[in-house]
């Protein structure tokens, strides 16, 4: 299920370079953010060994100077294997990116996508306007924060929650630190026995098609 959560400005010391950049980008008087981060569900079922992607979008009417999206992976009870963010494959989806299309372009130094390993198999995505000023307002064709890729290990099955972590930052026209409820999606990988059932059903359908051909 896709979760939409209102996001408010928050800073953390874990990624000090990004925090400094976003703080510089938000030096005006404090203001309440009115934006919503949307973590979209991946398309289709996910199986062990799969690499898949999904988009992170934003909506609202507040001009933004930058953001950090802290994506954390949490295996649920009974889950086996790993779900790992691929920082080299993940990207800002420039053709629809909030700052690339709605601002003055992504800052070449402070706009980065990093792995959180070994602390967590998730990703840390930071984007800053090249001017450090709030130009970008979400809208059609300029509402994507990132396209992220994850890989399920070959032995993975069960539920894995991908959620916003505490280092998520939204830089608007002021700096305001507030808690917010976590946005999350659940990646469900079927158990090996279920895969066998699916394989058997596929083989049965193939035999039936051959008979009727």
Secondary structure by P-SEA (a helix, b strand, c coil): cbbbbbbcbbbbcccaaaaaaaaaaccccbbbbcbbbbbcccccccccccccbbbbbbbccbbbccbbbbbbbbbccccccccccccccccccccccccccccccccccccccccccccccbbbbbbbccccccccccccccccccbbbbbbccccccbbbbbbcccbbbbccbbbbbbbcccbbbbbbbcaaaaaaaaaaaaaaaaaaaaac
